[in-house]
């Protein structure tokens, strides 16, 4: 089980996303095979908003768990999901021998009406964690935000909600991506003072193109430290140099985190096994 491993050693894990089209599954499995050869401690699989790609998440998670023999962590979002649908996904994952989920609220689906949104079964990820803990035998992970969730009133209130997730049954956390390790260390110190006692995996996304950075920031709300902004300014117009500089920055981030005894490193691979391999070779 992933939480047990985190209590024993510093982990290295990956995130992947399922293919958008059924015809892309073959290449997705090739990507997973390549990532599996890097021997991560676990691989997480993202989930479409409102469960729009839940079947694909189950298929990919099943391949990771049963073919690669690596612990799969299936994302589950609840903002557009009824309790009955959540149980159905649980049954599918259980049949696939997948024992771990990352419980997320998720973003409101664009086609979700105000009436549907206001009558949803789960207002927060913590509500889903409570439900899953009562109705399933999943080991449950939660998300956390070193720079606070964009909807949170303050960092303090965000940490208090994080404690609620832990108390509801989350057994480890994975952070949103960040580019300043000092921000992460400060977050961990404050989390400890708030009573957070479960492991926290640091989420790292290598930025290998200037375009990717813009998309990433708009989705995550992560801030850009000057050191990384300077890299973008210097190499952003040269794709190959930007790729090398982005990977190097991620490697230096990870090495610093490892030296400071982080519980685990979770790399947002963007389904790029060659990039992941370069990073793993440098940090192991």
Backbone bond lengths (Angstrom), bond angles and torsions (degrees), N, CA, C in turn:
res aa  C-N    CA-C-N  psi(-1)  N-CA   C-N-CA  omega(-1)  CA-C   N-CA-C  phi
1 X - - - 1.467 - - 1.536 109.87 -
2 X 1.327 116.60 143.75 1.460 120.77 -171.51 1.528 112.47 -63.16
3 X 1.326 117.45 -45.31 1.463 119.85 -178.13 1.519 111.01 -61.06
4 X 1.319 116.80 -38.68 1.456 120.18 178.36 1.524 111.03 -62.30
5 X 1.337 115.59 -41.25 1.468 120.14 178.18 1.521 110.78 -63.22
6 X 1.337 116.59 -41.45 1.462 121.00 -179.72 1.530 112.11 -62.49
7 X 1.314 116.79 -30.60 1.457 120.11 178.72 1.525 111.93 -76.83
8 X 1.337 116.04 -14.58 1.472 120.08 -176.74 1.520 113.58 -101.89
9 X 1.354 116.16 -30.19 1.461 118.35 -175.13 1.518 110.73 -156.02
10 X 1.316 115.14 168.99 1.466 121.80 175.64 1.528 107.62 -80.72
11 X 1.318 117.26 120.49 1.462 120.58 -173.77 1.528 112.37 -94.45
12 X 1.333 114.21 160.89 1.460 122.45 172.59 1.523 106.43 -132.38
13 X 1.323 116.39 122.74 1.460 120.62 -173.85 1.518 110.55 -140.43
14 X 1.339 115.34 168.49 1.457 122.12 -176.40 1.528 111.23 -126.13
15 X 1.346 115.05 157.67 1.459 121.60 166.75 1.520 108.39 -116.76
16 X 1.348 115.49 138.49 1.462 121.52 173.61 1.523 108.29 -130.28
17 X 1.328 116.16 166.28 1.458 119.77 175.22 1.521 109.57 -123.67
18 X 1.339 117.71 147.63 1.467 120.24 -179.11 1.520 110.55 -72.64
19 X 1.332 116.77 157.09 1.474 119.53 178.75 1.519 110.68 -65.90
20 X 1.320 115.95 148.29 1.463 120.94 178.51 1.523 111.50 -76.96
21 X 1.339 116.78 -29.02 1.459 121.24 -177.68 1.531 109.91 -119.69
22 X 1.319 115.79 145.10 1.462 120.21 -179.25 1.521 111.87 -58.46
23 X 1.310 117.38 -34.11 1.456 120.90 -178.17 1.518 114.00 -69.46
24 X 1.330 116.81 -8.84 1.462 120.90 -178.21 1.528 112.71 -95.53
25 X 1.331 117.23 3.44 1.463 120.12 -175.94 1.526 112.47 -64.28
26 X 1.325 117.57 -37.73 1.463 119.59 -178.05 1.523 110.77 -59.42
27 X 1.336 117.00 -46.27 1.462 119.96 178.80 1.520 111.24 -67.71
28 X 1.342 117.35 -31.03 1.462 120.57 177.78 1.525 110.59 -65.18
29 X 1.328 116.82 -40.81 1.464 120.20 178.91 1.531 110.86 -68.32
30 X 1.328 116.95 -34.67 1.471 119.93 175.60 1.522 110.55 -63.60
31 X 1.336 115.86 -39.75 1.467 120.65 176.69 1.522 110.17 -62.62
32 X 1.327 116.35 -44.22 1.463 120.29 179.87 1.521 111.53 -64.30
33 X 1.329 117.30 -39.61 1.466 120.38 177.81 1.532 110.57 -59.84
34 X 1.336 115.71 -43.52 1.465 119.85 -179.80 1.531 111.19 -65.85
35 X 1.330 116.73 -41.29 1.457 120.17 178.33 1.526 110.87 -68.39
36 X 1.318 116.80 -36.11 1.455 120.34 179.58 1.515 112.60 -61.97
37 X 1.336 117.26 -33.53 1.465 121.29 179.45 1.530 112.19 -65.65
38 X 1.340 116.61 -15.19 1.465 120.92 178.41 1.527 111.70 -85.48
39 X 1.330 116.54 -1.90 1.474 123.44 175.25 1.524 114.19 55.43
40 X 1.327 117.95 53.93 1.471 118.91 175.09 1.524 110.28 -70.99
41 X 1.321 116.48 159.23 1.460 120.23 178.35 1.524 111.55 -73.48
42 X 1.318 117.08 -30.85 1.461 121.74 172.54 1.517 109.29 -161.59
43 X 1.327 115.98 164.01 1.464 122.08 177.41 1.520 108.01 -131.19
44 X 1.337 116.22 126.97 1.460 120.17 177.42 1.526 110.05 -95.90
45 X 1.336 115.38 151.75 1.465 122.26 -176.87 1.519 108.78 -125.94
46 X 1.316 117.63 124.13 1.462 120.96 -176.56 1.526 111.21 -72.70
47 X 1.325 114.23 170.25 1.474 122.81 -169.03 1.511 108.11 -136.74
48 X 1.341 118.06 131.81 1.452 120.62 -179.69 1.510 112.95 -64.34
49 X 1.318 117.03 150.89 1.460 121.81 -179.85 1.517 110.63 -55.93
50 X 1.341 115.71 129.57 1.452 120.24 179.56 1.515 113.78 67.25
51 X 1.351 115.71 17.93 1.462 119.19 179.25 1.513 113.48 80.51
52 X 1.332 117.91 20.58 1.463 120.82 -174.03 1.523 112.63 -65.94
53 X 1.322 118.74 -21.45 1.461 120.68 178.29 1.523 110.15 -127.98
54 X 1.326 117.31 32.16 1.462 119.77 -175.08 1.521 112.50 -61.40
55 X 1.355 117.46 -38.66 1.465 120.20 -179.63 1.524 110.14 -62.88
56 X 1.318 117.38 -40.12 1.462 120.29 178.83 1.528 110.99 -67.53
57 X 1.334 115.90 -36.35 1.464 119.49 176.55 1.524 110.20 -61.49
58 X 1.330 116.70 -43.89 1.464 121.03 179.03 1.523 110.58 -62.58
59 X 1.333 117.70 -44.06 1.466 121.11 -178.80 1.528 111.23 -62.47
60 X 1.328 116.56 -44.45 1.465 120.16 -179.69 1.524 110.37 -68.02
61 X 1.341 116.78 -43.81 1.463 120.41 179.23 1.526 110.83 -61.55
62 X 1.334 117.10 -39.07 1.457 121.49 178.38 1.528 111.05 -62.44
63 X 1.325 117.23 -41.57 1.467 121.18 179.37 1.531 110.33 -63.41
64 X 1.324 116.06 -42.81 1.466 120.40 178.90 1.525 110.47 -62.49
65 X 1.312 115.67 -46.16 1.465 120.84 -174.69 1.531 112.20 -71.68
66 X 1.317 116.81 -44.49 1.465 120.12 -168.87 1.525 114.23 -99.45
67 X 1.323 117.92 -34.27 1.464 120.03 179.46 1.524 111.16 -89.21
68 X 1.335 116.17 -47.56 1.465 119.33 -179.88 1.522 112.72 -81.92
69 X 1.339 116.15 -17.10 1.464 120.74 -178.48 1.528 111.98 60.02
70 X 1.339 115.41 40.27 1.466 123.47 176.68 1.522 107.51 -120.86
71 X 1.315 118.13 139.68 1.461 120.27 179.72 1.531 110.35 -58.18
72 X 1.329 116.15 127.27 1.464 122.22 177.13 1.520 109.47 -100.58
73 X 1.318 115.86 137.47 1.467 123.05 176.89 1.525 106.74 -117.03
74 X 1.320 117.04 104.21 1.462 121.47 -176.40 1.528 110.27 -88.15
75 X 1.330 116.98 126.18 1.459 120.48 175.15 1.530 109.07 -69.47
76 X 1.323 116.07 141.85 1.467 121.36 172.73 1.523 107.87 -133.38
77 X 1.333 116.80 124.20 1.464 120.50 176.99 1.529 109.02 -108.21
78 X 1.331 115.00 149.22 1.464 118.16 -171.58 1.526 114.85 -120.03
79 X 1.334 118.92 -5.67 1.459 119.43 -171.68 1.530 112.45 -60.89
80 X 1.329 117.56 -34.67 1.458 119.90 -179.55 1.511 112.50 -115.52
81 X 1.330 115.93 24.57 1.461 120.14 -171.13 1.528 111.46 -118.61
82 X 1.319 117.16 129.96 1.455 122.45 174.62 1.528 109.91 -82.55
83 X 1.327 115.50 160.04 1.469 120.48 -178.66 1.526 111.21 -57.42
84 X 1.336 116.20 -40.63 1.457 120.23 -177.84 1.533 110.73 -63.36
85 X 1.336 115.90 -40.32 1.464 119.92 179.92 1.524 110.90 -67.82
86 X 1.321 115.77 -35.88 1.458 120.14 179.10 1.527 110.51 -65.03
87 X 1.312 116.27 -41.96 1.464 120.74 178.09 1.525 110.63 -64.49
88 X 1.335 116.72 -36.66 1.461 120.19 178.49 1.531 110.49 -63.03
89 X 1.342 116.28 -43.66 1.464 119.71 177.70 1.528 110.20 -64.00
90 X 1.331 116.10 -39.13 1.459 120.12 176.88 1.522 110.87 -57.93
91 X 1.323 116.96 -45.33 1.461 120.59 -179.20 1.533 110.73 -63.09
92 X 1.337 115.97 -38.67 1.469 119.75 178.45 1.530 110.76 -65.89
93 X 1.322 116.61 -42.47 1.462 119.99 179.02 1.526 111.04 -67.71
94 X 1.323 116.17 -38.96 1.469 120.13 179.10 1.526 110.47 -62.88
95 X 1.318 116.71 -42.33 1.462 121.18 177.29 1.526 110.60 -61.35
96 X 1.338 115.58 -33.63 1.465 121.12 179.95 1.529 112.69 -84.69
97 X 1.338 117.07 5.43 1.465 122.35 177.13 1.531 112.42 68.70
98 X 1.345 117.29 21.50 1.470 121.51 178.10 1.528 108.28 -89.97
99 X 1.320 115.99 124.70 1.463 120.86 -171.35 1.530 114.35 -112.20
100 X 1.323 116.52 -2.72 1.468 119.96 -174.40 1.529 110.74 -125.53
101 X 1.343 116.74 138.71 1.466 121.02 173.88 1.519 110.28 -134.59
102 X 1.315 115.01 150.11 1.463 122.38 171.68 1.518 106.19 -104.41
103 X 1.333 116.90 111.28 1.460 122.35 -174.74 1.528 110.52 -85.99
104 X 1.324 116.23 119.00 1.456 122.75 -176.53 1.526 109.99 -129.39
105 X 1.318 116.41 146.10 1.453 118.25 172.49 1.519 109.98 -69.25
106 X 1.312 117.21 -46.21 1.453 122.08 -178.81 1.519 112.19 83.92
107 X 1.319 115.15 168.51 1.464 121.34 178.90 1.526 110.50 -87.11
108 X 1.302 115.44 146.54 1.459 120.67 178.74 1.527 110.38 -62.41
109 X 1.345 118.04 125.93 1.467 120.34 177.24 1.528 111.07 -59.24
110 X 1.329 116.49 142.89 1.462 120.69 -176.73 1.522 112.71 -62.15
111 X 1.338 116.86 -29.96 1.467 119.76 -177.52 1.528 112.56 -93.26
112 X 1.324 118.16 10.55 1.465 121.62 -178.59 1.528 109.51 -84.95
113 X 1.329 117.02 123.32 1.462 120.90 -178.98 1.524 110.82 -74.55
114 X 1.332 115.72 163.70 1.470 119.84 177.29 1.523 110.90 -60.67
115 X 1.330 116.10 -38.27 1.465 119.96 179.72 1.531 110.94 -62.56
116 X 1.330 116.10 -44.03 1.459 120.07 178.38 1.533 110.88 -64.95
117 X 1.322 114.99 -41.88 1.466 119.41 -178.45 1.526 110.73 -63.99
118 X 1.312 117.09 -43.19 1.463 120.94 -176.71 1.534 113.09 -74.32
119 X 1.327 116.56 -16.58 1.469 119.66 179.44 1.530 112.46 -108.17
120 X 1.315 116.87 15.36 1.464 120.31 -177.73 1.537 110.70 -64.04
121 X 1.323 115.73 152.99 1.462 121.19 -177.39 1.524 112.74 -73.45
122 X 1.334 116.77 -29.63 1.463 120.40 -176.24 1.528 109.57 -127.05
123 X 1.321 116.60 116.52 1.460 120.37 178.42 1.523 111.35 -81.59
124 X 1.331 116.08 -32.33 1.465 120.81 -176.27 1.520 110.32 -135.02
125 X 1.327 115.96 159.88 1.462 120.15 176.28 1.525 111.06 -59.49
126 X 1.327 117.07 -34.65 1.472 120.24 179.70 1.529 111.42 -61.56
127 X 1.340 117.13 -33.18 1.466 120.59 177.05 1.529 110.45 -64.95
128 X 1.339 115.50 -41.28 1.463 119.15 178.56 1.526 110.61 -68.18
129 X 1.324 117.47 -37.82 1.462 120.32 178.42 1.528 110.34 -60.50
130 X 1.336 116.02 -44.91 1.466 120.40 177.74 1.520 110.61 -58.63
131 X 1.336 116.38 -45.03 1.467 121.78 -179.36 1.532 110.96 -63.67
132 X 1.328 116.67 -47.38 1.462 120.59 -179.02 1.523 111.52 -64.31
133 X 1.325 116.18 -36.40 1.463 120.05 179.83 1.523 110.89 -65.63
134 X 1.325 116.03 -34.31 1.470 120.68 -179.68 1.523 112.75 -79.44
135 X 1.344 116.87 -34.88 1.464 120.76 -169.46 1.524 114.72 -104.74
136 X 1.338 118.44 -12.92 1.464 120.79 -174.54 1.528 110.16 -133.56
137 X 1.331 114.66 174.60 1.465 119.54 174.69 1.530 111.35 -113.42
138 X 1.337 116.40 25.73 1.457 120.91 175.24 1.531 111.25 -62.22
139 X 1.349 115.80 148.60 1.457 119.98 159.67 1.527 105.32 -90.51
140 X 1.336 116.43 126.67 1.460 121.06 -167.36 1.526 111.51 -111.37
141 X 1.325 115.10 132.72 1.466 122.34 172.82 1.524 108.66 -107.70
142 X 1.323 116.48 159.44 1.458 122.08 176.46 1.522 110.38 -128.76
143 X 1.318 115.37 164.74 1.466 121.17 178.18 1.521 109.88 -98.85
144 X 1.323 115.71 151.81 1.463 120.28 175.04 1.521 109.52 -143.38
145 X 1.329 115.38 164.73 1.460 121.22 -168.19 1.526 110.37 -132.17
146 X 1.340 117.93 102.83 1.468 120.73 -178.75 1.529 113.59 -55.66
147 X 1.345 116.19 -29.92 1.462 119.73 179.58 1.525 111.59 -103.85
148 X 1.305 117.68 14.93 1.466 129.74 -178.02 1.521 111.17 75.01
149 X 1.333 114.50 149.11 1.461 120.80 175.63 1.529 108.69 -64.23
150 X 1.327 115.82 142.52 1.469 119.26 -174.45 1.521 113.05 -62.81
151 X 1.340 118.28 -19.87 1.463 120.61 179.09 1.529 112.50 -93.11
152 X 1.327 117.36 -8.93 1.465 120.57 -175.71 1.523 110.51 -72.00
153 X 1.326 115.36 143.80 1.465 120.68 -179.86 1.523 111.05 -67.71
154 X 1.312 117.04 -37.88 1.459 121.80 -178.59 1.519 109.19 -156.74
155 X 1.340 116.36 167.73 1.463 120.06 176.39 1.526 110.18 -63.17
156 X 1.302 116.35 -36.25 1.466 120.59 -179.50 1.530 110.78 -63.32
157 X 1.330 116.37 -47.60 1.469 119.31 -179.72 1.523 110.91 -66.22
158 X 1.331 117.10 -34.52 1.457 120.76 178.55 1.528 110.53 -63.79
159 X 1.326 117.00 -40.55 1.462 121.16 177.98 1.528 111.18 -67.83
160 X 1.322 116.43 -34.55 1.468 119.42 177.44 1.526 110.91 -65.23
161 X 1.335 116.64 -38.35 1.464 120.20 175.65 1.530 110.75 -67.85
162 X 1.330 116.33 -33.55 1.460 119.99 176.95 1.530 110.75 -63.75
163 X 1.320 115.42 -38.96 1.472 120.10 177.12 1.538 110.06 -63.40
164 X 1.333 116.58 -35.53 1.465 120.37 177.25 1.531 109.75 -62.77
165 X 1.341 117.28 -41.34 1.470 120.38 177.38 1.530 110.44 -61.01
166 X 1.311 116.01 -43.49 1.463 119.28 179.19 1.528 110.45 -62.35
167 X 1.310 116.24 -46.72 1.460 120.41 -178.75 1.533 111.73 -64.84
168 X 1.342 116.32 -28.39 1.469 120.55 179.28 1.524 112.10 -73.16
169 X 1.343 116.54 -20.83 1.457 118.66 177.34 1.517 116.63 135.23
170 X 1.331 118.48 2.05 1.463 119.95 175.79 1.527 109.27 -63.80
171 X 1.335 116.10 138.56 1.464 120.19 -176.19 1.519 113.54 -109.28
172 X 1.336 117.13 -12.16 1.469 121.15 169.79 1.515 107.68 -162.57
173 X 1.329 115.50 162.37 1.461 121.76 -179.07 1.524 110.51 -120.39
174 X 1.336 115.39 151.53 1.464 122.80 170.26 1.515 107.56 -124.00
175 X 1.329 117.40 131.78 1.460 119.74 -175.92 1.523 112.31 -83.83
176 X 1.323 114.12 155.63 1.450 121.53 164.28 1.526 106.27 -62.32
177 X 1.331 116.64 156.65 1.459 119.76 -179.96 1.528 111.23 -62.03
178 X 1.309 115.78 151.99 1.460 122.11 176.75 1.526 107.96 -150.71
179 X 1.340 116.85 159.64 1.454 121.07 -176.76 1.532 113.14 -120.17
180 X 1.321 116.72 -2.21 1.468 121.47 -179.17 1.525 108.15 -123.16
181 X 1.337 116.69 109.58 1.460 119.86 -176.51 1.518 112.60 -63.82
182 X 1.317 117.50 -30.40 1.468 119.50 179.15 1.525 110.49 -62.04
183 X 1.335 115.96 -34.62 1.468 120.05 175.82 1.520 110.43 -62.12
184 X 1.319 116.53 -42.54 1.466 121.17 179.32 1.531 110.88 -65.70
185 X 1.328 117.38 -44.75 1.463 120.12 -178.89 1.536 110.82 -62.86
186 X 1.322 116.24 -40.21 1.463 120.54 177.55 1.528 110.39 -63.89
187 X 1.326 116.09 -41.37 1.466 121.05 177.93 1.528 110.77 -60.65
188 X 1.332 116.98 -46.14 1.468 121.06 -178.72 1.529 111.15 -63.16
189 X 1.318 116.39 -38.63 1.470 120.18 178.72 1.524 110.74 -63.73
190 X 1.325 115.91 -44.48 1.473 120.08 179.42 1.531 111.06 -69.47
191 X 1.337 117.10 -35.10 1.463 120.64 177.63 1.525 110.24 -63.13
192 X 1.310 116.08 -41.82 1.463 120.48 178.16 1.525 111.18 -60.12
193 X 1.311 116.30 -43.14 1.466 121.00 179.97 1.531 111.64 -68.26
194 X 1.345 116.17 -23.87 1.464 120.76 178.91 1.524 111.56 -81.86
195 X 1.323 116.46 -11.77 1.460 120.04 -179.89 1.512 114.33 102.96
196 X 1.338 116.56 14.51 1.458 120.24 176.52 1.524 108.41 -78.13
197 X 1.313 116.77 117.38 1.464 121.13 -175.13 1.523 113.14 -116.62
198 X 1.335 118.17 -8.85 1.461 120.32 -177.89 1.531 110.03 -86.52
199 X 1.349 117.94 159.23 1.471 120.21 -177.43 1.528 113.08 -61.61
200 X 1.338 114.93 150.13 1.466 122.41 177.89 1.519 108.68 -124.81
201 X 1.329 116.83 117.74 1.465 121.86 176.35 1.526 109.34 -90.94
202 X 1.313 115.83 134.07 1.464 121.26 -179.45 1.519 110.25 -84.97
203 X 1.333 117.23 122.32 1.458 122.03 -179.89 1.523 111.44 -86.98
204 X 1.323 116.36 120.78 1.464 121.80 -177.07 1.521 110.01 -120.42
205 X 1.326 116.98 124.73 1.459 121.05 175.36 1.527 109.93 -114.35
206 X 1.325 118.17 113.49 1.472 120.11 174.78 1.522 109.63 -68.48
207 X 1.315 116.18 128.51 1.460 121.23 177.87 1.523 108.07 -100.16
208 X 1.326 116.08 112.74 1.460 119.87 -173.85 1.529 113.44 -111.14
209 X 1.331 116.70 3.61 1.463 120.34 173.80 1.522 109.22 -151.87
210 X 1.319 116.54 150.04 1.462 120.65 179.86 1.524 110.90 -63.52
211 X 1.327 117.09 -35.69 1.468 121.24 178.56 1.524 111.03 -62.92
212 X 1.321 116.25 -41.41 1.460 121.09 179.06 1.521 110.82 -60.45
213 X 1.316 116.72 -36.64 1.465 120.49 -178.96 1.523 110.74 -61.97
214 X 1.332 116.92 -44.76 1.456 119.94 -179.09 1.514 112.37 -60.88
215 X 1.332 116.50 -43.52 1.463 121.22 178.21 1.513 110.94 -64.74
216 X 1.324 115.64 -43.28 1.464 121.26 -177.69 1.521 111.43 -62.10
217 X 1.307 116.80 -45.23 1.458 120.72 -177.48 1.523 110.56 -66.38
218 X 1.326 116.72 -39.86 1.466 119.53 -178.87 1.524 111.09 -65.21
219 X 1.333 117.19 -30.90 1.459 121.11 -178.57 1.520 112.98 -86.50
220 X 1.332 117.07 -34.69 1.463 120.07 -172.29 1.522 113.98 -102.62
221 X 1.324 116.37 -25.88 1.458 119.19 -176.82 1.507 114.05 75.76
222 X 1.333 117.69 11.17 1.463 121.13 -179.46 1.524 110.24 -70.34
223 X 1.321 114.93 143.67 1.467 119.25 178.96 1.528 110.12 -88.06
224 X 1.329 115.32 160.10 1.462 121.29 -177.56 1.522 109.52 -110.99
225 X 1.336 118.94 115.27 1.464 120.34 176.67 1.526 110.37 -69.33
226 X 1.324 117.07 159.02 1.465 121.35 -176.72 1.526 111.70 -58.14
227 X 1.333 116.95 -39.25 1.465 119.87 -177.67 1.522 111.25 -58.92
228 X 1.335 116.18 -37.75 1.461 118.68 -179.92 1.521 111.10 -81.41
229 X 1.313 117.23 -34.53 1.467 120.45 176.10 1.532 110.30 -60.19
230 X 1.327 115.91 -37.51 1.470 120.08 178.62 1.522 111.18 -65.10
231 X 1.317 116.81 -36.16 1.466 120.80 177.76 1.530 110.02 -64.10
232 X 1.322 116.31 -44.01 1.469 120.47 178.73 1.527 110.17 -61.68
233 X 1.324 116.02 -43.88 1.468 120.22 -178.96 1.525 111.37 -63.62
234 X 1.329 116.41 -34.99 1.463 120.96 -176.14 1.522 112.59 -81.46
235 X 1.321 117.48 -41.95 1.466 120.91 -170.47 1.532 114.59 -114.35
236 X 1.325 117.52 -4.23 1.460 120.92 -172.35 1.512 115.25 -57.21
237 X 1.332 117.85 -29.22 1.466 120.84 -177.71 1.527 112.95 -89.78
238 X 1.327 116.62 -3.08 1.464 120.78 179.47 1.529 108.62 -117.96
239 X 1.329 118.27 100.85 1.472 121.53 -172.11 1.523 114.49 -53.28
240 X 1.332 117.98 -46.20 1.461 119.52 -176.83 1.525 111.66 -68.65
241 X 1.334 116.82 -42.69 1.462 119.90 178.10 1.524 111.19 -65.57
242 X 1.336 116.50 -37.36 1.463 120.51 178.90 1.524 109.72 -65.88
243 X 1.304 116.59 -40.22 1.466 120.08 178.32 1.534 110.38 -59.79
244 X 1.320 116.10 -49.05 1.466 120.17 -179.31 1.528 111.58 -62.96
245 X 1.333 115.84 -42.28 1.467 120.08 -178.29 1.522 111.22 -67.52
246 X 1.341 116.82 -38.62 1.461 120.42 179.36 1.517 112.14 -66.03
247 X 1.331 116.46 -41.59 1.465 120.47 177.93 1.522 110.24 -66.29
248 X 1.322 116.50 -41.85 1.472 120.32 178.70 1.523 111.30 -61.41
249 X 1.329 116.66 -39.72 1.472 119.93 179.21 1.528 110.33 -63.85
250 X 1.335 116.34 -43.62 1.465 120.24 178.87 1.522 110.94 -63.10
251 X 1.329 116.79 -40.94 1.469 120.43 178.79 1.519 110.60 -61.44
252 X 1.327 116.74 -44.84 1.473 119.78 -179.92 1.523 111.12 -65.57
253 X 1.320 116.58 -36.93 1.468 120.35 174.97 1.528 110.95 -59.61
254 X 1.321 115.40 -48.57 1.466 120.54 -176.38 1.521 111.26 -65.62
255 X 1.315 117.43 -44.39 1.463 119.97 179.92 1.526 111.31 -59.90
256 X 1.317 116.67 -40.73 1.463 120.78 177.93 1.528 110.94 -65.21
257 X 1.315 116.54 -41.81 1.464 120.63 178.25 1.528 110.81 -63.62
258 X 1.318 116.35 -43.72 1.464 120.19 179.58 1.532 111.16 -61.78
259 X 1.304 115.77 -42.63 1.466 119.66 -179.91 1.517 111.84 -65.56
260 X 1.330 116.02 -25.06 1.463 120.52 178.87 1.528 112.13 -97.36
261 X 1.343 115.71 21.12 1.464 122.56 168.79 1.525 114.10 63.96
262 X 1.337 116.93 38.36 1.462 119.73 174.16 1.528 109.13 -61.53
263 X 1.333 117.02 150.62 1.468 120.12 -179.03 1.522 112.07 -67.16
264 X 1.323 116.37 -38.99 1.455 119.46 -178.84 1.517 111.08 -165.76
265 X 1.322 116.17 158.91 1.463 123.57 176.39 1.527 107.92 -114.82
266 X 1.323 116.35 126.32 1.468 121.71 178.92 1.517 107.71 -117.93
267 X 1.329 116.62 110.96 1.459 121.47 -174.91 1.526 110.64 -94.08
268 X 1.330 115.98 122.97 1.461 121.57 173.90 1.534 107.10 -78.76
269 X 1.334 115.83 96.50 1.467 120.46 -169.09 1.516 114.55 -76.84
270 X 1.342 117.59 -18.40 1.463 121.37 -174.18 1.536 110.93 55.21
271 X 1.341 116.22 29.02 1.474 122.94 -179.84 1.529 112.56 58.84
272 X 1.343 115.87 36.32 1.466 121.37 179.77 1.529 108.77 -116.41
273 X 1.341 118.03 89.61 1.459 120.35 -175.59 1.526 114.62 -66.13
274 X 1.332 117.97 -32.21 1.465 119.73 179.38 1.526 110.55 -64.96
275 X 1.314 116.20 -42.74 1.467 120.99 176.49 1.530 110.45 -62.06
276 X 1.326 115.57 -45.55 1.463 119.49 178.61 1.515 111.38 -60.13
277 X 1.322 116.46 -40.13 1.480 120.61 -179.39 1.524 111.66 -63.90
278 X 1.327 116.23 -40.45 1.471 119.23 177.87 1.517 111.38 -60.96
279 X 1.317 115.24 -41.97 1.462 120.14 -178.35 1.531 110.74 -69.22
280 X 1.320 116.42 -45.99 1.466 120.40 -178.77 1.517 111.09 -60.96
281 X 1.317 116.65 -41.63 1.463 120.29 179.25 1.525 111.26 -60.48
282 X 1.319 116.97 -33.31 1.465 120.77 -176.37 1.533 113.07 -83.49
283 X 1.333 117.21 -23.98 1.482 118.53 -172.86 1.519 113.58 -107.79
284 X 1.335 117.65 -4.81 1.466 119.33 178.39 1.519 110.40 -97.62
